[in-house]
């Protein structure tokens, strides 16, 4: 079994982040709708849209995530390569 199969190596090499990429139809309609609502709420405000997701399973603590569009992340980091 390779490191890629075990998931112990990032998809993208970066000095700060361990980046895993999932491509294709990976976002549910509910998540896409949530992001669209965050984007709509940010229009004209100068704010960055964020989608906060709480995943919980019966009798188990929830997992918390923050999702951001790549273009917003790049702007926040100072450009496509995060030079800023």
N, CA, C and O atoms as a printed pandas DataFrame, in Angstrom:
     atom_number atom_name residue_name chain_id  residue_number  x_coord  y_coord  z_coord
0              1         N          UNK        A               1    0.848   -1.178    0.000
1              2        CA          UNK        A               1    0.000    0.000    0.000
2              3         C          UNK        A               1    0.895    1.242    0.000
3              4         O          UNK        A               1    1.841    1.320    0.783
4              5         N          UNK        A               2    0.605    2.208   -0.867
5              6        CA          UNK        A               2    1.411    3.426   -0.935
6              7         C          UNK        A               2    0.910    4.456    0.065
7              8         O          UNK        A               2   -0.182    4.321    0.617
8              9         N          UNK        A               3    1.715    5.483    0.290
9             10        CA          UNK        A               3    1.314    6.579    1.168
10            11         C          UNK        A               3    0.057    7.264    0.683
11            12         O          UNK        A               3   -0.758    7.697    1.498
12            13         N          UNK        A               4   -0.122    7.374   -0.613
13            14        CA          UNK        A               4   -1.310    8.022   -1.162
14            15         C          UNK        A               4   -2.569    7.250   -0.788
15            16         O          UNK        A               4   -3.607    7.847   -0.502
16            17         N          UNK        A               5   -2.480    5.956   -0.788
17            18        CA          UNK        A               5   -3.662    5.175   -0.435
18            19         C          UNK        A               5   -3.986    5.296    1.052
19            20         O          UNK        A               5   -5.155    5.260    1.435
20            21         N          UNK        A               6   -2.983    5.436    1.871
21            22        CA          UNK        A               6   -3.215    5.571    3.310
22            23         C          UNK        A               6   -3.629    6.980    3.678
23            24         O          UNK        A               6   -4.197    7.201    4.748
24            25         N          UNK        A               7   -3.350    7.949    2.793
25            26        CA          UNK        A               7   -3.715    9.325    3.079
26            27         C          UNK        A               7   -2.740   10.043    3.981
27            28         O          UNK        A               7   -3.098   11.056    4.582
28            29         N          UNK        A               8   -1.506    9.549    4.098
29            30        CA          UNK        A               8   -0.554   10.219    4.978
30            31         C          UNK        A               8    0.376   11.171    4.236
31            32         O          UNK        A               8    1.351   11.653    4.814
32            33         N          UNK        A               9    0.093   11.447    2.976
33            34        CA          UNK        A               9    0.834   12.431    2.188
34            35         C          UNK        A               9   -0.181   13.387    1.563
35            36         O          UNK        A               9   -1.214   12.945    1.062
36            37         N          UNK        A              10    0.103   14.704    1.586
37            38        CA          UNK        A              10   -0.858   15.639    1.000
38            39         C          UNK        A              10   -0.886   15.538   -0.526
39            40         O          UNK        A              10    0.083   15.109   -1.152
40            41         N          UNK        A              11   -2.010   15.940   -1.106
41            42        CA          UNK        A              11   -2.127   15.983   -2.567
42            43         C          UNK        A              11   -1.306   17.130   -3.141
43            44         O          UNK        A              11   -0.775   17.029   -4.248
44            45         N          UNK        A              12   -1.204   18.223   -2.385
45            46        CA          UNK        A              12   -0.475   19.405   -2.831
46            47         C          UNK        A              12    0.586   19.732   -1.795
47            48         O          UNK        A              12    0.279   19.870   -0.611
48            49         N          UNK        A              13    1.815   19.857   -2.228
49            50        CA          UNK        A              13    2.913   20.209   -1.325
50            51         C          UNK        A              13    2.840   21.701   -1.012
51            52         O          UNK        A              13    2.753   22.520   -1.926
52            53         N          UNK        A              14    2.875   22.059    0.265
53            54        CA          UNK        A              14    2.794   23.448    0.700
54            55         C          UNK        A              14    3.550   23.562    2.013
55            56         O          UNK        A              14    3.528   22.627    2.813
56            57         N          UNK        A              15    4.224   24.690    2.259
57            58        CA          UNK        A              15    5.004   24.817    3.496
58            59         C          UNK        A              15    4.165   24.926    4.769
59            60         O          UNK        A              15    4.674   24.662    5.859
60            61         N          UNK        A              16    2.895   25.307    4.653
61            62        CA          UNK        A              16    2.062   25.527    5.831
62            63         C          UNK        A              16    0.899   24.555    5.955
63            64         O          UNK        A              16    0.554   24.140    7.062
64            65         N          UNK        A              17    0.290   24.188    4.831
65            66        CA          UNK        A              17   -0.943   23.410    4.856
66            67         C          UNK        A              17   -0.743   21.995    4.331
67            68         O          UNK        A              17    0.073   21.764    3.439
68            69         N          UNK        A              18   -1.486   21.059    4.885
69            70        CA          UNK        A              18   -1.571   19.701    4.351
70            71         C          UNK        A              18   -2.841   19.679    3.507
71            72         O          UNK        A              18   -3.943   19.582    4.047
72            73         N          UNK        A              19   -2.696   19.768    2.191
73            74        CA          UNK        A              19   -3.824   19.972    1.294
74            75         C          UNK        A              19   -4.259   18.664    0.653
75            76         O          UNK        A              19   -3.476   17.983   -0.010
76            77         N          UNK        A              20   -5.508   18.334    0.863
77            78        CA          UNK        A              20   -6.123   17.168    0.247
78            79         C          UNK        A              20   -7.140   17.679   -0.765
79            80         O          UNK        A              20   -7.925   18.577   -0.459
80            81         N          UNK        A              21   -7.131   17.113   -1.965
81            82        CA          UNK        A              21   -8.024   17.555   -3.029
82            83         C          UNK        A              21   -9.029   16.458   -3.342
83            84         O          UNK        A              21   -8.659   15.300   -3.536
84            85         N          UNK        A              22  -10.291   16.827   -3.388
85            86        CA          UNK        A              22  -11.354   15.929   -3.829
86            87         C          UNK        A              22  -11.990   16.598   -5.042
87            88         O          UNK        A              22  -12.436   17.742   -4.952
88            89         N          UNK        A              23  -12.036   15.909   -6.160
89            90        CA          UNK        A              23  -12.559   16.497   -7.391
90            91         C          UNK        A              23  -13.752   15.702   -7.891
91            92         O          UNK        A              23  -13.921   14.530   -7.556
92            93         N          UNK        A              24  -14.562   16.347   -8.686
93            94        CA          UNK        A              24  -15.759   15.708   -9.220
94            95         C          UNK        A              24  -16.984   16.235   -8.501
95            96         O          UNK        A              24  -16.964   17.345   -7.970
96            97         N          UNK        A              25  -18.025   15.468   -8.479
97            98        CA          UNK        A              25  -19.265   15.873   -7.806
98            99         C          UNK        A              25  -19.172   15.481   -6.334
99           100         O          UNK        A              25  -19.758   14.488   -5.902
100          101         N          UNK        A              26  -18.424   16.278   -5.574
101          102        CA          UNK        A              26  -18.150   15.920   -4.188
102          103         C          UNK        A              26  -18.964   16.717   -3.172
103          104         O          UNK        A              26  -19.034   16.339   -2.002
104          105         N          UNK        A              27  -19.578   17.810   -3.607
105          106        CA          UNK        A              27  -20.376   18.607   -2.674
106          107         C          UNK        A              27  -21.857   18.292   -2.861
107          108         O          UNK        A              27  -22.370   18.275   -3.980
108          109         N          UNK        A              28  -22.513   18.050   -1.766
109          110        CA          UNK        A              28  -23.947   17.771   -1.815
110          111         C          UNK        A              28  -24.699   19.047   -2.187
111          112         O          UNK        A              28  -24.179   20.149   -2.014
112          113         N          UNK        A              29  -25.913   18.900   -2.693
113          114        CA          UNK        A              29  -26.720   20.088   -2.981
114          115         C          UNK        A              29  -26.902   20.989   -1.749
115          116         O          UNK        A              29  -26.955   22.213   -1.868
116          117         N          UNK        A              30  -26.994   20.375   -0.588
117          118        CA          UNK        A              30  -27.164   21.158    0.650
118          119         C          UNK        A              30  -25.933   22.028    0.933
119          120         O          UNK        A              30  -26.072   23.186    1.327
120          121         N          UNK        A              31  -24.737   21.479    0.736
121          122        CA          UNK        A              31  -23.526   22.275    0.941
122          123         C          UNK        A              31  -23.402   23.366   -0.116
123          124         O          UNK        A              31  -23.023   24.494    0.199
124          125         N          UNK        A              32  -23.719   23.041   -1.364
125          126        CA          UNK        A              32  -23.668   24.048   -2.433
126          127         C          UNK        A              32  -24.651   25.184   -2.144
127          128         O          UNK        A              32  -24.332   26.352   -2.366
128          129         N          UNK        A              33  -25.832   24.847   -1.656
129          130        CA          UNK        A              33  -26.818   25.867   -1.306
130          131         C          UNK        A              33  -26.321   26.738   -0.155
131          132         O          UNK        A              33  -26.487   27.957   -0.173
132          133         N          UNK        A              34  -25.715   26.108    0.837
133          134        CA          UNK        A              34  -25.162   26.861    1.961
134          135         C          UNK        A              34  -24.087   27.837    1.517
135          136         O          UNK        A              34  -24.051   28.975    1.983
136          137         N          UNK        A              35  -23.209   27.399    0.616
137          138        CA          UNK        A              35  -22.167   28.290    0.121
138          139         C          UNK        A              35  -22.777   29.421   -0.694
139          140         O          UNK        A              35  -22.346   30.568   -0.584
140          141         N          UNK        A              36  -23.778   29.105   -1.513
141          142        CA          UNK        A              36  -24.447   30.146   -2.293
142          143         C          UNK        A              36  -25.078   31.192   -1.367
143          144         O          UNK        A              36  -25.045   32.385   -1.670
144          145         N          UNK        A              37  -25.643   30.760   -0.261
145          146        CA          UNK        A              37  -26.237   31.688    0.705
146          147         C          UNK        A              37  -25.161   32.554    1.363
147          148         O          UNK        A              37  -25.372   33.748    1.575
148          149         N          UNK        A              38  -24.010   31.957    1.687
149          150        CA          UNK        A              38  -22.913   32.727    2.280
150          151         C          UNK        A              38  -22.393   33.771    1.295
151          152         O          UNK        A              38  -22.104   34.905    1.676
152          153         N          UNK        A              39  -22.276   33.379    0.019
153          154        CA          UNK        A              39  -21.819   34.303   -1.021
154          155         C          UNK        A              39  -22.822   35.444   -1.176
155          156         O          UNK        A              39  -22.429   36.608   -1.252
156          157         N          UNK        A              40  -24.108   35.119   -1.224
157          158        CA          UNK        A              40  -25.140   36.153   -1.369
158          159         C          UNK        A              40  -25.125   37.111   -0.182
159          160         O          UNK        A              40  -25.298   38.318   -0.354
160          161         N          UNK        A              41  -24.920   36.581    1.015
161          162        CA          UNK        A              41  -24.904   37.419    2.211
162          163         C          UNK        A              41  -23.691   38.342    2.253
163          164         O          UNK        A              41  -23.723   39.378    2.917
164          165         N          UNK        A              42  -22.626   37.974    1.549
165          166        CA          UNK        A              42  -21.394   38.767    1.556
166          167         C          UNK        A              42  -21.384   39.871    0.494
167          168         O          UNK        A              42  -20.566   40.788    0.563
168          169         N          UNK        A              43  -22.283   39.786   -0.483
169          170        CA          UNK        A              43  -22.288   40.757   -1.584
170          171         C          UNK        A              43  -22.416   42.176   -1.039
171          172         O          UNK        A              43  -23.310   42.483   -0.251
172          173         N          UNK        A              44  -21.498   43.026   -1.481
173          174        CA          UNK        A              44  -21.544   44.431   -1.112
174          175         C          UNK        A              44  -21.087   44.755    0.293
175          176         O          UNK        A              44  -21.173   45.908    0.715
176          177         N          UNK        A              45  -20.602   43.764    1.029
177          178        CA          UNK        A              45  -20.205   44.009    2.425
178          179         C          UNK        A              45  -18.696   44.069    2.612
179          180         O          UNK        A              45  -18.208   44.565    3.628
180          181         N          UNK        A              46  -17.952   43.556    1.618
181          182        CA          UNK        A              46  -16.504   43.455    1.784
182          183         C          UNK        A              46  -16.099   42.283    2.662
183          184         O          UNK        A              46  -14.921   42.121    2.980
184          185         N          UNK        A              47  -17.063   41.467    3.055
185          186        CA          UNK        A              47  -16.779   40.307    3.904
186          187         C          UNK        A              47  -16.512   39.084    3.046
187          188         O          UNK        A              47  -16.942   39.014    1.895
188          189         N          UNK        A              48  -15.800   38.123    3.614
189          190        CA          UNK        A              48  -15.489   36.866    2.943
190          191         C          UNK        A              48  -16.538   35.824    3.303
191          192         O          UNK        A              48  -16.794   35.592    4.485
192          193         N          UNK        A              49  -17.150   35.194    2.308
193          194        CA          UNK        A              49  -18.144   34.170    2.618
194          195         C          UNK        A              49  -17.496   32.898    3.173
195          196         O          UNK        A              49  -16.519   32.395    2.617
196          197         N          UNK        A              50  -18.041   32.397    4.252
197          198        CA          UNK        A              50  -17.600   31.143    4.865
198          199         C          UNK        A              50  -18.829   30.275    5.103
199          200         O          UNK        A              50  -19.898   30.771    5.461
200          201         N          UNK        A              51  -18.663   28.995    4.902
201          202        CA          UNK        A              51  -19.710   28.028    5.214
202          203         C          UNK        A              51  -19.239   27.213    6.411
203          204         O          UNK        A              51  -18.211   26.540    6.337
204          205         N          UNK        A              52  -19.974   27.267    7.498
205          206        CA          UNK        A              52  -19.654   26.479    8.690
206          207         C          UNK        A              52  -20.527   25.230    8.673
207          208         O          UNK        A              52  -21.748   25.315    8.538
208          209         N          UNK        A              53  -19.890   24.076    8.810
209          210        CA          UNK        A              53  -20.589   22.800    8.724
210          211         C          UNK        A              53  -20.365   22.036   10.027
211          212         O          UNK        A              53  -19.237   21.909   10.503
212          213         N          UNK        A              54  -21.446   21.538   10.586
213          214        CA          UNK        A              54  -21.380   20.724   11.793
214          215         C          UNK        A              54  -21.915   19.343   11.452
215          216         O          UNK        A              54  -23.085   19.193   11.102
216          217         N          UNK        A              55  -21.063   18.342   11.554
217          218        CA          UNK        A              55  -21.454   16.968   11.240
218          219         C          UNK        A              55  -21.551   16.188   12.548
219          220         O          UNK        A              55  -20.575   16.070   13.289
220          221         N          UNK        A              56  -22.730   15.663   12.814
221          222        CA          UNK        A              56  -22.876   14.878   14.040
222          223         C          UNK        A              56  -23.604   13.578   13.731
223          224         O          UNK        A              56  -24.447   13.501   12.838
224          225         N          UNK        A              57  -23.250   12.581   14.492
225          226        CA          UNK        A              57  -23.863   11.259   14.400
226          227         C          UNK        A              57  -24.411   10.943   15.780
227          228         O          UNK        A              57  -23.810   11.297   16.794
228          229         N          UNK        A              58  -25.532   10.287   15.810
229          230        CA          UNK        A              58  -26.203    9.969   17.069
230          231         C          UNK        A              58  -25.210    9.515   18.142
231          232         O          UNK        A              58  -24.435    8.585   17.922
232          233         N          UNK        A              59  -25.238   10.169   19.288
233          234        CA          UNK        A              59  -24.427    9.833   20.474
234          235         C          UNK        A              59  -22.925   10.046   20.276
235          236         O          UNK        A              59  -22.124    9.527   21.054
236          237         N          UNK        A              60  -22.537   10.795   19.259
237          238        CA          UNK        A              60  -21.126   11.109   19.057
238          239         C          UNK        A              60  -20.971   12.611   18.918
239          240         O          UNK        A              60  -21.839   13.273   18.348
240          241         N          UNK        A              61  -19.893   13.153   19.425
241          242        CA          UNK        A              61  -19.678   14.600   19.305
242          243         C          UNK        A              61  -19.621   15.016   17.839
243          244         O          UNK        A              61  -19.214   14.240   16.974
244          245         N          UNK        A              62  -20.029   16.231   17.580
245          246        CA          UNK        A              62  -20.014   16.709   16.201
246          247         C          UNK        A              62  -18.607   17.122   15.783
247          248         O          UNK        A              62  -17.763   17.460   16.613
248          249         N          UNK        A              63  -18.388   17.085   14.495
249          250        CA          UNK        A              63  -17.154   17.578   13.894
250          251         C          UNK        A              63  -17.493   18.912   13.264
251          252         O          UNK        A              63  -18.545   19.050   12.641
252          253         N          UNK        A              64  -16.627   19.891   13.412
253          254        CA          UNK        A              64  -16.870   21.237   12.905
254          255         C          UNK        A              64  -15.905   21.543   11.765
255          256         O          UNK        A              64  -14.716   21.238   11.849
256          257         N          UNK        A              65  -16.427   22.147   10.697
257          258        CA          UNK        A              65  -15.614   22.497    9.540
258          259         C          UNK        A              65  -15.959   23.898    9.069
259          260         O          UNK        A              65  -17.076   24.378    9.264
260          261         N          UNK        A              66  -14.992   24.540    8.452
261          262        CA          UNK        A              66  -15.212   25.814    7.781
262          263         C          UNK        A              66  -14.798   25.620    6.334
263          264         O          UNK        A              66  -13.689   25.162    6.058
264          265         N          UNK        A              67  -15.693   25.969    5.403
265          266        CA          UNK        A              67  -15.451   25.806    3.977
266          267         C          UNK        A              67  -15.399   27.195    3.347
267          268         O          UNK        A              67  -16.224   28.061    3.637
268          269         N          UNK        A              68  -14.412   27.380    2.480
269          270        CA          UNK        A              68  -14.205   28.665    1.811
270          271         C          UNK        A              68  -13.940   28.405    0.339
271          272         O          UNK        A              68  -13.286   27.420   -0.007
272          273         N          UNK        A              69  -14.437   29.272   -0.531
273          274        CA          UNK        A              69  -14.144   29.125   -1.959
274          275         C          UNK        A              69  -12.654   29.375   -2.193
275          276         O          UNK        A              69  -12.037   30.191   -1.509
276          277         N          UNK        A              70  -12.086   28.664   -3.164
277          278        CA          UNK        A              70  -10.666   28.818   -3.467
278          279         C          UNK        A              70  -10.325   30.262   -3.800
279          280         O          UNK        A              70   -9.307   30.770   -3.331
280          281         N          UNK        A              71  -11.140   30.931   -4.590
281          282        CA          UNK        A              71  -10.849   32.318   -4.971
282          283         C          UNK        A              71  -10.789   33.234   -3.748
283          284         O          UNK        A              71   -9.980   34.161   -3.711
284          285         N          UNK        A              72  -11.632   32.986   -2.755
285          286        CA          UNK        A              72  -11.608   33.789   -1.534
286          287         C          UNK        A              72  -10.380   33.467   -0.696
287          288         O          UNK        A              72   -9.770   34.360   -0.108
288          289         N          UNK        A              73  -10.021   32.194   -0.643
289          290        CA          UNK        A              73   -8.821   31.784    0.092
290          291         C          UNK        A              73   -7.579   32.413   -0.528
291          292         O          UNK        A              73   -6.706   32.905    0.186
292          293         N          UNK        A              74   -7.500   32.396   -1.860
293          294        CA          UNK        A              74   -6.354   32.991   -2.545
294          295         C          UNK        A              74   -6.277   34.489   -2.282
295          296         O          UNK        A              74   -5.190   35.019   -2.053
296          297         N          UNK        A              75   -7.410   35.176   -2.311
297          298        CA          UNK        A              75   -7.421   36.616   -2.025
298          299         C          UNK        A              75   -6.976   36.876   -0.590
299          300         O          UNK        A              75   -6.233   37.822   -0.328
300          301         N          UNK        A              76   -7.427   36.043    0.332
301          302        CA          UNK        A              76   -7.079   36.179    1.742
302          303         C          UNK        A              76   -5.577   35.967    1.949
303          304         O          UNK        A              76   -4.952   36.646    2.764
304          305         N          UNK        A              77   -5.008   35.019    1.203
305          306        CA          UNK        A              77   -3.586   34.683    1.345
306          307         C          UNK        A              77   -2.686   35.578    0.501
307          308         O          UNK        A              77   -1.463   35.493    0.611
308          309         N          UNK        A              78   -3.263   36.431   -0.337
309          310        CA          UNK        A              78   -2.440   37.371   -1.094
310          311         C          UNK        A              78   -2.153   36.959   -2.517
311          312         O          UNK        A              78   -1.224   37.494   -3.121
312          313         N          UNK        A              79   -2.897   36.043   -3.077
313          314        CA          UNK        A              79   -2.700   35.666   -4.460
314          315         C          UNK        A              79   -2.782   34.173   -4.660
315          316         O          UNK        A              79   -2.869   33.421   -3.689
316          317         N          UNK        A              80   -2.755   33.721   -5.928
317          318        CA          UNK        A              80   -2.888   32.287   -6.228
318          319         C          UNK        A              80   -1.897   31.401   -5.500
319          320         O          UNK        A              80   -2.246   30.298   -5.079
320          321         N          UNK        A              81   -0.664   31.867   -5.345
321          322        CA          UNK        A              81    0.334   31.054   -4.656
322          323         C          UNK        A              81    0.449   31.353   -3.180
323          324         O          UNK        A              81    1.262   30.743   -2.485
324          325         N          UNK        A              82   -0.359   32.292   -2.684
325          326        CA          UNK        A              82   -0.295   32.654   -1.277
326          327         C          UNK        A              82    0.948   33.447   -0.926
327          328         O          UNK        A              82    1.510   33.285    0.157
328          329         N          UNK        A              83    1.382   34.312   -1.851
329          330        CA          UNK        A              83    2.611   35.066   -1.637
330          331         C          UNK        A              83    2.486   36.119   -0.556
331          332         O          UNK        A              83    3.487   36.612   -0.036
332          333         N          UNK        A              84    1.244   36.464   -0.216
333          334        CA          UNK        A              84    1.012   37.635    0.574
334          335         C          UNK        A              84    1.178   37.578    2.009
335          336         O          UNK        A              84    0.979   38.582    2.693
